[in-house]
Amino acid sequence: MSKAVLYKVIFLNHGKVYEVFAEGVTSSGLYGFIEISELQFSDEGVVIDPTEDRIREEFADSEVLHLPMHSVLRVEQVKSRGQCKIRDRESGEKVTPFPVIGQRKTDG
C-alpha cells in the first residue's frame, strides 16, 4: 500500500496568500489553469487554528479548484501535512479572522 502524494500549494486569492494541502495537482483542461483536488485539512474536533477552519468553510463545496496559473506562487511535494494558512500579501503576516484587541488605529 503506497502512501498518497501530498502537495503544498501557495496561491493568491483576493489579495491574500493562501497555503493549502492537496493530494491532486495537475494541469487543468481549461487553458491557463492549474487543477487542485482532494484538499486536506486537519481532523475536525477542537479548532486549534481558526484560519484553517475559515479555509475549510470557504472551499467546503469545492471538489476541484481551477486556479489561474499566474495566481499560483509555488507547488511543493511534501512528506506531511502542515497548517493551512492565509497570509497578508504585503507583510507576509498571518491573517486572523478575529480582530486583535488593543491594536486600533488612532487619528494622528
FINU-259508 format. One record per residue (C-alpha): residue number from 1; residue in three letters; chain; y, z, x. Coordinates in nm, 3 decimals, padded with zeros to 5 digits, always signed. Each point is the difference from the previous one (the first is absolute). Example, Ala and Ser with C-alpha at 12.3 -4.5 7.8 and 13.67 -1.06 7.14 Angstrom:
2
SITE     n   res   chain         v         w         u
SITE     1   ALA       A   -00.450   +00.780   +01.230
SITE     2   SER       A   +00.344   -00.066   +00.137
This chain:
108
SITE     n   res   chain         v         w         u
SITE     1   MET       A   +00.000   +00.000   +00.000
SITE     2   SER       A   +00.318   -00.117   +00.169
SITE     3   LYS       A   +00.329   +00.178   -00.038
SITE     4   ALA       A   +00.270   -00.192   -00.190
SITE     5   VAL       A   +00.285   -00.139   +00.205
SITE     6   LEU       A   +00.328   +00.180   -00.066
SITE     7   TYR       A   +00.351   -00.134   +00.053
SITE     8   LYS       A   +00.338   +00.166   +00.019
SITE     9   VAL       A   +00.262   -00.234   -00.147
SITE    10   ILE       A   +00.371   +00.058   +00.055
SITE    11   PHE       A   +00.239   -00.200   -00.217
SITE    12   LEU       A   +00.350   -00.003   -00.144
SITE    13   ASN       A   +00.043   +00.071   -00.371
SITE    14   HIS       A   +00.339   +00.051   -00.170
SITE    15   GLY       A   +00.173   +00.092   +00.327
SITE    16   LYS       A   -00.266   +00.254   +00.101
SITE    17   VAL       A   -00.287   -00.024   +00.247
SITE    18   TYR       A   -00.339   +00.067   -00.162
SITE    19   GLU       A   -00.315   +00.096   +00.193
SITE    20   VAL       A   -00.322   -00.042   -00.199
SITE    21   PHE       A   -00.370   -00.021   +00.081
SITE    22   ALA       A   -00.230   -00.270   -00.138
SITE    23   GLU       A   -00.349   -00.135   +00.050
SITE    24   GLY       A   +00.098   -00.361   -00.063
SITE    25   VAL       A   +00.271   -00.204   +00.174
SITE    26   THR       A   -00.014   -00.379   -00.012
SITE    27   SER       A   +00.217   -00.308   -00.027
SITE    28   SER       A   +00.087   -00.048   -00.363
SITE    29   GLY       A   -00.070   -00.312   -00.203
SITE    30   LEU       A   +00.373   +00.007   -00.067
SITE    31   TYR       A   +00.184   -00.175   +00.282
SITE    32   GLY       A   +00.199   +00.244   +00.217
SITE    33   PHE       A   -00.165   +00.318   -00.130
SITE    34   ILE       A   -00.241   +00.260   +00.142
SITE    35   GLU       A   -00.262   +00.144   -00.236
SITE    36   ILE       A   -00.059   +00.377   +00.014
SITE    37   SER       A   -00.291   +00.142   -00.205
SITE    38   GLU       A   -00.198   +00.320   -00.045
SITE    39   LEU       A   +00.283   +00.242   +00.076
SITE    40   GLN       A   -00.125   +00.333   +00.132
SITE    41   PHE       A   +00.151   +00.337   -00.093
SITE    42   SER       A   -00.103   +00.358   +00.067
SITE    43   ASP       A   -00.228   +00.164   -00.255
SITE    44   GLU       A   +00.186   +00.117   -00.306
SITE    45   GLY       A   +00.029   +00.372   -00.021
SITE    46   VAL       A   +00.263   +00.213   +00.163
SITE    47   VAL       A   +00.302   -00.217   +00.076
SITE    48   ILE       A   +00.095   +00.064   +00.361
SITE    49   ASP       A   +00.244   -00.286   +00.035
SITE    50   PRO       A   +00.198   -00.107   -00.308
SITE    51   THR       A   +00.090   -00.328   +00.172
SITE    52   GLU       A   -00.363   -00.113   -00.005
SITE    53   ASP       A   -00.020   +00.095   -00.367
SITE    54   ARG       A   +00.309   -00.212   -00.064
SITE    55   ILE       A   -00.162   -00.302   +00.171
SITE    56   ARG       A   -00.323   +00.058   -00.196
SITE    57   GLU       A   +00.197   -00.003   -00.327
SITE    58   GLU       A   +00.202   -00.307   +00.098
SITE    59   PHE       A   -00.311   -00.207   +00.074
SITE    60   ALA       A   -00.236   +00.167   -00.253
SITE    61   ASP       A   -00.056   -00.315   -00.205
SITE    62   SER       A   -00.005   -00.240   +00.297
SITE    63   GLU       A   -00.330   -00.158   +00.093
SITE    64   VAL       A   +00.146   -00.220   +00.273
SITE    65   LEU       A   +00.344   +00.000   +00.161
SITE    66   HIS       A   +00.140   -00.338   +00.101
SITE    67   LEU       A   +00.268   +00.082   +00.256
SITE    68   PRO       A   +00.239   -00.263   +00.136
SITE    69   MET       A   -00.084   -00.061   +00.368
SITE    70   HIS       A   +00.357   +00.076   +00.105
SITE    71   SER       A   -00.021   +00.350   -00.153
SITE    72   VAL       A   -00.313   +00.098   +00.197
SITE    73   LEU       A   +00.098   +00.175   +00.322
SITE    74   ARG       A   -00.343   +00.089   +00.137
SITE    75   VAL       A   -00.370   -00.001   -00.084
SITE    76   GLU       A   -00.225   +00.228   +00.207
SITE    77   GLN       A   -00.375   +00.047   -00.016
SITE    78   VAL       A   -00.052   +00.377   +00.015
SITE    79   LYS       A   -00.297   +00.235   +00.032
SITE    80   SER       A   +00.111   +00.250   -00.263
SITE    81   ARG       A   +00.243   +00.025   -00.288
SITE    82   GLY       A   +00.322   +00.191   +00.050
SITE    83   GLN       A   +00.278   +00.095   -00.238
SITE    84   CYS       A   +00.171   -00.274   -00.197
SITE    85   LYS       A   +00.375   +00.018   +00.061
SITE    86   ILE       A   +00.332   -00.135   -00.114
SITE    87   ARG       A   +00.270   -00.007   +00.267
SITE    88   ASP       A   +00.366   -00.088   -00.005
SITE    89   ARG       A   +00.048   -00.343   +00.155
SITE    90   GLU       A   +00.313   +00.096   +00.195
SITE    91   SER       A   -00.080   +00.347   +00.135
SITE    92   GLY       A   -00.380   -00.008   -00.009
SITE    93   GLU       A   -00.004   +00.345   -00.160
SITE    94   LYS       A   -00.258   +00.077   -00.264
SITE    95   VAL       A   +00.127   -00.037   -00.356
SITE    96   THR       A   -00.077   +00.290   -00.231
SITE    97   PRO       A   +00.005   -00.050   -00.376
SITE    98   PHE       A   +00.157   +00.343   -00.054
SITE    99   PRO       A   +00.362   +00.084   +00.085
SITE   100   VAL       A   +00.039   +00.214   +00.309
SITE   101   ILE       A   +00.185   +00.321   -00.085
SITE   102   GLY       A   +00.301   +00.086   +00.211
SITE   103   GLN       A   +00.087   -00.350   +00.115
SITE   104   ARG       A   +00.291   -00.123   -00.207
SITE   105   LYS       A   +00.269   -00.239   +00.102
SITE   106   THR       A   +00.345   +00.149   -00.023
SITE   107   ASP       A   +00.323   -00.185   -00.044
SITE   108   GLY       A   +00.179   +00.023   +00.335
